[in-house]
Amino acid sequence: MTGRETYLLAMYLYEADAGSPVPPGAIADLLDKSPAAVTQTIQRFELAGLVTSEPYEGATLTCEGTAIAETEYETYLVLARFFDEVLALESPEYEALSVVGSVSNGVADRLAEMLLDSPTEDPDTPNLSALMCPY
């Protein structure tokens, strides 16, 4: 759960729910990482042009970072729904966030076609408390 896509998607979900900038501590909580590790990752993302960062404030996704996160968002929605409705996992959103960068969009499309009766619905606001590490 340390992939670039996972971090960017976590930031995307946080921004949709609480706005930006995204504090490193919030991402650390969502991904069950240390704040120092998240800060280092944000610094690398800033050098790559994926985020802008303000010391002591947090980071904001750039257009490029948002585009990457949006491509993973649909996969995240399908996985969360599959983990909830088919596997009945206790923390489907957290589990989906944990694996989203490891599952191709093609696999998510097949899951949606083969296993889910109706298309995924785009929630108005992500449930950040459901994403927190349950362990």
C-alpha positions in Angstrom: 0.0 0.0 0.0 2.8 2.4 -0.7 2.3 2.9 -4.4 2.2 6.3 -6.0 -1.4 5.7 -7.0 -2.5 4.9 -3.5 -1.0 8.1 -2.0 -2.5 10.3 -4.8 -5.9 8.6 -4.5 -5.8 9.1 -0.7 -5.1 12.8 -1.3 -7.9 13.0 -3.9 -10.4 11.5 -1.5 -9.3 13.8 1.4 -9.5 16.9 -0.9 -13.0 15.8 -2.0 -14.1 15.5 1.6 -12.2 18.1 3.5 -10.6 20.4 1.0 -7.0 21.2 0.5 -4.2 21.5 1.4 -4.0 17.9 2.7 -2.0 17.6 5.9 0.6 14.9 5.9 -0.8 13.5 9.2 -4.2 12.9 7.5 -2.6 10.9 4.8 -0.5 9.1 7.3 -3.7 8.1 9.2 -5.5 7.0 6.0 -2.6 4.9 4.8 -1.3 3.7 8.2 2.1 5.3 7.6 4.4 7.5 9.6 4.0 11.3 9.1 7.7 11.5 8.2 7.3 8.9 5.5 4.4 10.7 4.0 6.2 14.0 4.2 9.1 12.5 2.2 6.7 11.1 -0.3 5.0 14.5 -0.7 8.4 16.0 -1.3 9.2 13.5 -4.1 5.7 14.1 -5.6 6.4 17.9 -5.6 9.6 17.4 -7.5 7.7 15.2 -10.0 5.0 17.9 -10.4 2.2 15.8 -8.9 1.6 18.1 -5.9 2.3 21.6 -4.6 3.3 21.8 -1.0 3.3 24.4 1.7 5.4 23.8 4.9 3.2 23.2 7.9 0.1 23.4 5.8 0.1 20.3 3.6 -0.1 19.4 -0.1 -2.5 20.0 -3.0 -2.7 17.8 -6.0 -1.7 19.4 -9.3 -3.6 18.8 -12.5 -1.3 15.9 -13.3 -1.6 14.4 -9.8 -5.4 14.8 -10.0 -5.5 13.1 -13.4 -3.6 10.0 -12.0 -5.9 9.9 -8.9 -9.0 10.1 -11.0 -8.0 7.2 -13.2 -7.7 5.1 -10.0 -10.9 6.4 -8.4 -13.2 4.2 -10.6 -11.1 1.1 -9.7 -11.3 2.1 -6.1 -15.1 2.4 -6.3 -15.5 -1.0 -7.9 -13.2 -2.7 -5.4 -14.8 -1.1 -2.4 -18.2 -2.3 -3.7 -16.9 -5.8 -4.4 -15.3 -6.1 -1.0 -18.5 -4.9 0.6 -21.2 -6.6 -1.3 -19.5 -9.8 -2.5 -16.9 -10.5 0.2 -18.6 -8.7 3.0 -15.3 -7.4 4.4 -15.4 -5.4 7.6 -13.6 -2.4 6.1 -14.2 -2.5 2.3 -13.1 1.1 1.7 -9.8 0.6 3.5 -9.1 -2.7 1.8 -9.9 -1.1 -1.6 -7.5 1.8 -0.9 -4.9 -0.8 0.1 -4.9 -2.6 -3.2 -6.1 0.0 -5.8 -2.6 0.6 -7.2 -2.1 -3.2 -7.7 -5.3 -3.8 -9.7 -5.5 -2.8 -13.3 -8.5 -0.9 -14.6 -9.2 -3.9 -16.9 -9.6 -6.2 -13.8 -11.9 -3.7 -12.2 -13.9 -3.4 -15.4 -14.3 -7.2 -15.4 -15.3 -7.3 -11.8 -17.9 -4.7 -12.5 -19.2 -6.6 -15.5 -19.1 -10.1 -14.0 -19.8 -9.8 -10.3 -21.8 -6.6 -9.7 -25.4 -6.3 -10.8 -25.5 -2.6 -11.2 -23.0 0.1 -12.1 -21.1 1.8 -9.3 -22.5 4.9 -7.9 -20.3 7.9 -7.4 -20.8 9.0 -3.8 -21.1 12.7 -3.1 -18.5 12.7 -0.4 -16.0 9.9 0.4 -16.3 8.5 3.9 -12.8 9.2 5.3 -13.5 7.4 8.6 -14.2 4.2 6.7 -10.7 4.5 5.1 -8.9 4.7 8.4 -6.7 1.6 9.2 -9.0 -0.7 11.2 -6.1 -2.6 12.7 
